[in-house]
Amino acid sequence: MSIEATGSIPQGAMKPSLSRLRVLIVDEDLDSRVSMRRAAQRAELDVAGEAGYGTEAVSLAVEALPDAILVAVEEPAARALDTADGLANALPETPILLFSGAGDPESIRRGMVFGARDYLVKPIDAARLREALRVALSQEERRQMRRAGQLSSVHGRGTVIAVTGAKGGVGKSVVSANLAVALRQETGRSVVVIDADTQFGDAATLFDVLPERSVRDVVQRRAELDRTNVHEFVTPHVTGVDIVAASDAEDAWYYCSSDEVKRIIDAYASVYDYVVVDTSGSFDPFVRACIEAATLTLVVSSGDVSSVRDTASASRRLEQWGVPSERVRYVLNGAGAEQSIGADRLAEALGREVFWVVPYDRAVIESVQIGQPLALRNAGSKASVSLTRLARRVAGLSSEAESTQSREPLWRRVLPLKGASDNDTGLEPVAAVLDRR
């Protein structure tokens, strides 16, 4: 199998940083404004601007497009709350946090009625401010992803992520394995990888496990498969990820209809928080069933010309199948390798945005050869860090590093997507390269 890059990182090794976030301070009191500015600076935030109440604040907010807005509320509170309401109407996706010298329950309740994400009582502690912003932005990001169908629904079903590609050798299996490990480590939730490659599945090899059961056993028991017995067919890994391994038998999936494939995936989604389905490199009816059962589909492409051409064909086929575009994301794997095109050219060929760029990293080759996910072998490698950030994005967690070029609200850097930057770090997944065409 040919693969150029991927990654994940141990739990706790990376925490969300707010150092590049931009906040707007809205306060009539100049002395109070100075105090909040100092608190923001201590919290390593960038101040996008300062304004008093009313039209001035709304106009500046629309112009500056901050990541969050801090509004002072003192008695009489009517004008401050009216301003907060106007800001919410102008920038409905930008979190608003209120701060005040009054900490009584009625003041807090009145402020929260206006849709504020938090209420901070003076004096403002830098650590408390950072944490409040982190939670508010994480909630907004999750709300937007839920609206786009990228998070699990309220019907007791886990998030199903189908990882596919238009051809073999693009690294989808390594992306699947390391994404699964990163999801487990970053969220602490249950994760299973289903090796749905009908040709030569690699999940067991990538995790270096010797499974006693495989998808063939699952298929044979498909009629009775449900949440009570799905664990019988998994092979546990030291990372906490469970694997439903591929079978050596050529006809392992042969007797499964599309509906039965979906029922198998649903059975695991009724037990696991995340189900990563590693499909084969062909857009056939079987892969279609996996995609239709998924909450989110990641289409992986390498940077060689043939892969890009096939990925463009795959995107058209997904459209013909009626798969909602908001449930499909394109990933460029191995960016920066020799003979590899960049994310901007891939986006141009697809006529669609590139969601994520996984940089070329030689550490991946060693990881594949010894059968250890990067989280265990080389957690600090740039590909490992990149896929960990991808896992956080998929899970709806706050991202550590956002593009300093973007001046859109944090959630808009994820949804709707504007493209991916072409660099060797993998840290700017949503820079607006399409706007430069």
TIFI-176455 format. One record per residue (C-alpha): residue in three letters; x, y, z. Coordinates in steps of 0.5 Angstrom, whole numbers, padded with zeros to 4 digits, always signed. Example, Ala and Ser with C-alpha at 12.3 -4.5 7.8 and 13.67 -1.06 7.14 Angstrom:
2
ALA+0025-0009+0016
SER+0027-0002+0014
//
This chain:
437
MET+0000+0000+0000
SER+0003+0007-0002
ILE+0002+0012+0003
GLU+0005+0019+0004
ALA+0002+0022+0011
THR-0003+0022+0016
GLY-0003+0023+0024
SER-0005+0023+0031
ILE-0003+0025+0038
PRO-0003+0023+0045
GLN-0009+0025+0049
GLY-0007+0031+0053
ALA-0001+0033+0049
MET-0005+0039+0045
LYS-0010+0043+0049
PRO-0014+0049+0045
SER-0010+0055+0045
LEU-0014+0062+0044
SER-0008+0066+0043
ARG-0010+0068+0036
LEU-0017+0069+0037
ARG-0020+0076+0036
VAL-0025+0080+0041
LEU-0029+0086+0041
ILE-0030+0090+0047
VAL-0037+0094+0048
ASP-0037+0098+0054
GLU-0039+0105+0055
ASP-0034+0106+0061
LEU-0027+0108+0059
ASP-0024+0106+0065
SER-0028+0099+0065
ARG-0026+0098+0058
VAL-0018+0099+0059
SER-0019+0094+0065
MET-0022+0089+0060
ARG-0017+0090+0055
ARG-0012+0088+0060
ALA-0015+0082+0062
ALA-0016+0080+0054
GLN-0008+0081+0053
ARG-0007+0077+0059
ALA-0011+0072+0056
GLU-0007+0072+0050
LEU-0013+0075+0046
ASP-0012+0080+0040
VAL-0017+0086+0041
ALA-0021+0087+0034
GLY-0023+0094+0037
GLU-0027+0097+0042
ALA-0034+0101+0042
GLY-0039+0104+0046
TYR-0046+0102+0046
GLY-0051+0102+0040
THR-0050+0103+0033
GLU-0043+0104+0034
ALA-0042+0097+0037
VAL-0046+0094+0031
SER-0042+0097+0025
LEU-0035+0096+0028
ALA-0037+0089+0029
VAL-0040+0088+0022
GLU-0033+0091+0020
ALA-0028+0087+0024
LEU-0032+0080+0024
PRO-0029+0078+0031
ASP-0029+0071+0034
ALA-0033+0073+0040
ILE-0036+0080+0043
LEU-0035+0082+0050
VAL-0041+0087+0052
ALA-0041+0090+0059
VAL-0047+0091+0063
GLU-0048+0095+0068
GLU-0055+0099+0071
PRO-0059+0102+0068
ALA-0058+0095+0063
ALA-0063+0097+0058
ARG-0058+0100+0053
ALA-0053+0095+0054
LEU-0058+0089+0053
ASP-0061+0093+0047
THR-0054+0093+0044
ALA-0053+0086+0045
ASP-0059+0084+0042
GLY-0057+0088+0036
LEU-0050+0085+0036
ALA-0054+0078+0036
ASN-0058+0080+0030
ALA-0052+0083+0026
LEU-0048+0077+0027
PRO-0052+0071+0030
GLU-0046+0066+0029
THR-0041+0070+0034
PRO-0042+0068+0041
ILE-0043+0074+0046
LEU-0041+0074+0053
LEU-0043+0079+0058
PHE-0039+0082+0064
SER-0041+0086+0069
GLY-0040+0088+0077
ALA-0047+0085+0079
GLY-0047+0078+0080
ASP-0054+0077+0083
PRO-0058+0072+0080
GLU-0063+0076+0077
SER-0058+0080+0073
ILE-0055+0074+0071
ARG-0061+0071+0068
ARG-0063+0078+0065
GLY-0057+0078+0061
MET-0057+0070+0059
VAL-0064+0071+0056
PHE-0061+0076+0051
GLY-0058+0070+0048
ALA-0051+0071+0052
ARG-0046+0065+0052
ASP-0043+0067+0059
TYR-0044+0072+0064
LEU-0037+0074+0067
VAL-0037+0078+0074
LYS-0031+0083+0075
PRO-0026+0083+0076
ILE-0024+0079+0070
ASP-0020+0073+0071
ALA-0015+0072+0065
ALA-0016+0064+0066
ARG-0023+0065+0067
LEU-0024+0069+0061
ARG-0020+0064+0056
GLU-0024+0058+0059
ALA-0031+0062+0058
LEU-0029+0063+0051
ARG-0027+0056+0049
VAL-0033+0053+0051
ALA-0037+0059+0048
LEU-0034+0058+0041
SER-0034+0050+0042
GLN-0041+0050+0043
GLU-0042+0055+0037
GLU-0038+0050+0033
ARG-0042+0044+0035
ARG-0048+0048+0033
GLN-0046+0049+0026
MET-0044+0042+0025
ARG-0050+0039+0028
ARG-0054+0044+0023
ALA-0050+0041+0017
GLY-0051+0034+0019
GLN-0044+0032+0022
LEU-0045+0031+0029
SER-0049+0025+0031
SER-0057+0026+0032
VAL-0061+0025+0038
HIS-0064+0018+0036
GLY-0058+0014+0040
ARG-0054+0014+0034
GLY-0046+0015+0034
THR-0043+0019+0029
VAL-0041+0015+0023
ILE-0035+0017+0019
ALA-0034+0014+0012
VAL-0027+0014+0009
THR-0026+0013+0002
GLY-0022+0014-0004
ALA-0023+0014-0012
LYS-0017+0009-0012
GLY-0013+0005-0008
GLY-0006+0008-0006
VAL-0008+0014-0003
GLY-0008+0013+0004
LYS-0015+0012+0006
SER-0014+0006+0011
VAL-0008+0010+0014
VAL-0012+0016+0015
SER-0018+0012+0018
ALA-0014+0008+0023
ASN-0010+0015+0025
LEU-0017+0019+0025
ALA-0020+0013+0030
VAL-0014+0013+0035
ALA-0014+0021+0035
LEU-0022+0021+0036
ARG-0021+0016+0042
GLN-0015+0020+0045
GLU-0018+0027+0044
THR-0025+0025+0046
GLY-0025+0019+0051
ARG-0031+0016+0047
SER-0032+0009+0044
VAL-0029+0008+0037
VAL-0029+0002+0032
VAL-0026+0002+0026
ILE-0030-0003+0021
ASP-0026-0005+0015
ALA-0030-0005+0009
ASP-0025-0006+0004
THR-0028-0011+0000
GLN-0021-0013-0004
PHE-0015-0013+0001
GLY-0017-0009+0008
ASP-0011-0007+0012
ALA-0014-0005+0019
ALA-0011-0011+0022
THR-0004-0010+0019
LEU-0004-0002+0021
PHE-0006-0004+0028
ASP-0002-0010+0028
VAL-0007-0015+0031
LEU-0009-0022+0030
PRO-0016-0022+0030
GLU-0020-0028+0031
ARG-0026-0026+0028
SER-0027-0022+0022
VAL-0033-0018+0018
ARG-0034-0025+0015
ASP-0037-0027+0022
VAL-0041-0021+0022
VAL-0044-0022+0015
GLN-0046-0029+0017
ARG-0049-0027+0023
ARG-0052-0021+0020
ALA-0059-0023+0021
GLU-0059-0023+0029
LEU-0054-0017+0029
ASP-0056-0012+0034
ARG-0053-0008+0040
THR-0052-0014+0045
ASN-0047-0018+0041
VAL-0043-0013+0036
HIS-0038-0013+0041
GLU-0037-0021+0039
PHE-0034-0019+0033
VAL-0029-0014+0035
THR-0021-0014+0036
PRO-0019-0009+0042
HIS-0013-0005+0041
VAL-0008-0002+0046
THR-0011+0005+0044
GLY-0018+0003+0046
VAL-0020+0003+0039
ASP-0024-0003+0037
ILE-0023-0006+0030
VAL-0028-0011+0026
ALA-0022-0014+0021
ALA-0023-0015+0014
SER-0023-0023+0012
ASP-0018-0027+0008
ALA-0024-0030+0004
GLU-0026-0026-0003
ASP-0033-0027-0002
ALA-0034-0024+0005
TRP-0039-0019+0004
TYR-0041-0022-0003
TYR-0048-0024+0000
CYS-0050-0017+0004
SER-0055-0013+0000
SER-0054-0005+0001
ASP-0059-0005+0006
GLU-0056-0010+0010
VAL-0049-0007+0010
LYS-0053-0001+0013
ARG-0056-0005+0018
ILE-0049-0007+0020
ILE-0046+0000+0021
ASP-0052+0002+0024
ALA-0052-0004+0029
TYR-0045-0001+0031
ALA-0047+0006+0031
SER-0052+0004+0036
VAL-0046+0002+0041
TYR-0040+0006+0039
ASP-0040+0014+0039
TYR-0035+0014+0033
VAL-0036+0009+0027
VAL-0030+0009+0022
VAL-0032+0006+0016
ASP-0026+0004+0012
THR-0028+0003+0005
SER-0025+0000-0002
GLY-0022+0005-0007
SER-0028+0004-0012
PHE-0034+0008-0012
ASP-0039+0001-0013
PRO-0046+0000-0010
PHE-0042-0003-0004
VAL-0039+0003-0002
ARG-0045+0007-0004
ALA-0048+0004+0002
CYS-0043+0005+0007
ILE-0043+0013+0005
GLU-0051+0013+0005
ALA-0050+0010+0012
ALA-0045+0015+0014
THR-0046+0022+0018
LEU-0040+0025+0014
THR-0036+0022+0009
LEU-0028+0024+0008
VAL-0026+0023+0000
VAL-0018+0022+0001
SER-0014+0024-0005
SER-0007+0024-0006
GLY-0003+0029-0010
ASP-0002+0025-0017
VAL-0005+0027-0023
SER-0009+0021-0024
SER-0012+0021-0017
VAL-0014+0028-0018
ARG-0018+0026-0024
ASP-0021+0020-0021
THR-0023+0024-0015
ALA-0026+0029-0019
SER-0030+0024-0022
ALA-0032+0021-0016
SER-0035+0028-0013
ARG-0039+0028-0020
ARG-0042+0021-0018
LEU-0043+0023-0011
GLU-0048+0028-0014
GLN-0051+0023-0018
TRP-0052+0019-0012
GLY-0056+0025-0009
VAL-0051+0025-0003
PRO-0052+0032+0001
SER-0046+0036-0001
GLU-0045+0038+0006
ARG-0044+0031+0009
VAL-0038+0030+0004
ARG-0031+0033+0005
TYR-0025+0032+0001
VAL-0018+0031+0004
LEU-0011+0032+0001
ASN-0006+0027+0003
GLY+0001+0027+0003
ALA+0001+0035+0001
GLY+0008+0037-0001
ALA+0011+0031-0003
GLU+0015+0031-0010
GLN+0010+0031-0016
SER+0005+0033-0011
ILE+0000+0038-0013
GLY-0003+0043-0008
ALA-0010+0044-0005
ASP-0011+0050-0009
ARG-0010+0046-0016
LEU-0014+0040-0013
ALA-0020+0045-0011
GLU-0020+0047-0018
ALA-0020+0041-0021
LEU-0026+0038-0016
GLY-0030+0045-0017
ARG-0031+0044-0009
GLU-0027+0046-0003
VAL-0022+0042+0000
PHE-0023+0041+0007
TRP-0016+0038+0010
VAL-0009+0038+0008
VAL-0005+0032+0011
PRO+0002+0034+0010
TYR+0007+0029+0007
ASP+0011+0026+0013
ARG+0016+0020+0012
ALA+0014+0018+0019
VAL+0008+0015+0016
ILE+0012+0010+0012
GLU+0015+0007+0019
SER+0009+0007+0022
VAL+0006+0003+0017
GLN+0011-0002+0016
ILE+0011-0004+0024
GLY+0004-0003+0025
GLN+0003+0002+0030
PRO-0001+0008+0029
LEU+0003+0015+0029
ALA+0000+0016+0036
LEU+0004+0011+0039
ARG+0010+0011+0034
ASN+0011+0019+0033
ALA+0006+0023+0036
GLY+0010+0029+0035
SER+0010+0029+0027
LYS+0007+0034+0023
ALA+0002+0029+0020
SER+0000+0026+0027
VAL-0001+0033+0029
SER-0005+0035+0023
LEU-0010+0029+0023
THR-0011+0030+0031
ARG-0013+0037+0029
LEU-0018+0034+0024
ALA-0021+0029+0029
ARG-0022+0035+0034
ARG-0026+0038+0028
VAL-0030+0032+0026
ALA-0031+0032+0034
GLY-0034+0039+0034
LEU-0028+0041+0039
SER-0025+0047+0039
SER-0019+0047+0034
GLU-0012+0050+0037
ALA-0009+0053+0031
GLU-0013+0057+0026
SER-0011+0061+0020
THR-0009+0068+0022
GLN-0011+0070+0015
SER-0018+0069+0016
ARG-0022+0075+0019
GLU-0029+0071+0019
PRO-0032+0068+0026
LEU-0029+0061+0028
TRP-0034+0057+0026
ARG-0035+0060+0019
ARG-0027+0058+0018
VAL-0030+0051+0019
LEU-0037+0051+0016
PRO-0038+0053+0010
LEU-0032+0051+0008
LYS-0027+0056+0003
GLY-0022+0051+0001
ALA-0015+0049+0004
SER-0008+0052+0004
ASP-0003+0049+0001
ASN+0003+0049+0006
ASP+0007+0043+0009
THR+0004+0044+0016
GLY-0003+0042+0015
LEU-0005+0047+0020
GLU-0009+0052+0016
PRO-0015+0047+0013
VAL-0020+0053+0011
ALA-0016+0059+0008
ALA-0020+0061+0002
VAL-0016+0059-0004
LEU-0022+0058-0008
ASP-0023+0066-0008
ARG-0016+0067-0011
ARG-0018+0063-0017
//
